[in-house]
Amino acid sequence: MATKLVAYDDAVKRYDPVLGIEVHVELGTKTKMFCAAEVSFGADPNTQTTPVSLGLPGALPVVNGKGVEYAIRIGLALNCSIAETCRFARKNYFYPDVPKNFQTSQYDEPIAYDGWLDVELEDGEIFRVEIERAHMEEDAGKNTHVGGADGRIQGADYSLVDYNRAGIPLVEIVTKPIEGAGDRAPEVARKYVETLRDIFRALDVSEARMERGNVRADVNVSLRPTPQSPLGTRTETKNVNSFRSVERAVRFEIGRQAAVLDAGEKVVQETRHFHEEDGTTSAGRIKSDADDYRYFPEPDLVPVAPSRAWVEEIRAALPELPAARRRRLLGEWGFTDVEMRDVINAGAIDLIEATVAAGATPAGARKWWMGELARRANADEVSLEALSVTPAQIASLESLIADGKINDKLARQVLDGVLAGEGDPAEVVADRGLEVVSDDGPLLAAIDAALTAQPDIVEKIRSGNLGPIGAIIGSVMKATKGQADAKRVRELVLERIG
Ligand code: MN
């Protein structure tokens, strides 16, 4: 049965959406949060475990100090207060990927709380998201259900569990209710998660690769008739793992819940699954606020009490954060606000910075990444980063142009060669024979041929009308397959006629 939906524009005209977003980030520590099992991506199943991460009886956890430091870094970057003392708690539930039958997490004493994050939207507007808390916990193992149609447990023949992921440190960041986003709620949700991802990378606490599940978002959505009404019943779409999916999940839930409310029914408080293939969500399990996880303080771990001196040391060593970096680069590069926003939205800021570092001018770097390369990436439906050309190659392409060795038109052919794996720009120029013809000899032959072929134009130029000179230059460019230096051709034509 197809889910009934209200058209998005109609839904947001009549209902006020409120969001709540929980983001889990896997920390890039060398070892797990409570034991010395190594952490690396792609290892054989169940090779990175210890008695602690397998939950064997009698195994005792030890806190990973780096994990605590990374959590504090995240808390500080999100403008949070850092607890003077806090504890771990057991969150009890039974599931095969949690071998201890509880997740070691934090409950009423998170390490970081009461922060905020300014999120820049597509048009440059700043939207502030209030942060409730950021707490430390551990990841669960990974279940693989084999034999079913879609990887779900329903219909599967058997299930496998890989405990390599069990015990990897996580920080979970929970927002306060995000109100006031209105019809921009899906964009706010996506941009919030994107901004967090950029911060994790800048802080060097995680590779933060969405496609590897390093960053996962649970997206809560509810609707109410007006911004003054009490909060409506929310649903929580779990484990959304791409920016685009975050946006689509919010959009879908707004349309779906509006249809439920329009029909005079009640939104069911439940978790929901997001489906990549069609952008829909479907019901998961009923979730009440009173889910009884029987939280209690973890008796095997002492409280974490980061000294103020340590916190200040970490604060002082925080790297430049993305928003500050953008402001700095905007000044250094001399782009307009609109140009800079386009660069950010295209995900080109790192590429342009690296191209400038390799010697290109900011304007030159922007021209290539936002122009020709963006077009090609678009046509191939890949990201700019995925193109097989490096910032250093773009910088050397620019310098070949600046030195007059090639012109813009030839540069595009050089780029074809670079993208086809023919080597660096200079090699492609040499191998394909693309250098600009600056020798006057061959140019003069082509110019004379063009002048002889178009005597009427020659007459006009002689009589002082320089307008038609473009036609002569065009013929010469054509005859030299675009390899002539247009400026030099113009000089020679004028000499020849004059
Ligand atoms: Mn969690």
Boltz pocket constraint, residues with backbone or C-beta under 6 A from the ligand:
constraints:
  - pocket:
      binder: B
      contacts: [[A, 24], [A, 137], [A, 172]]
      max_distance: 6.0
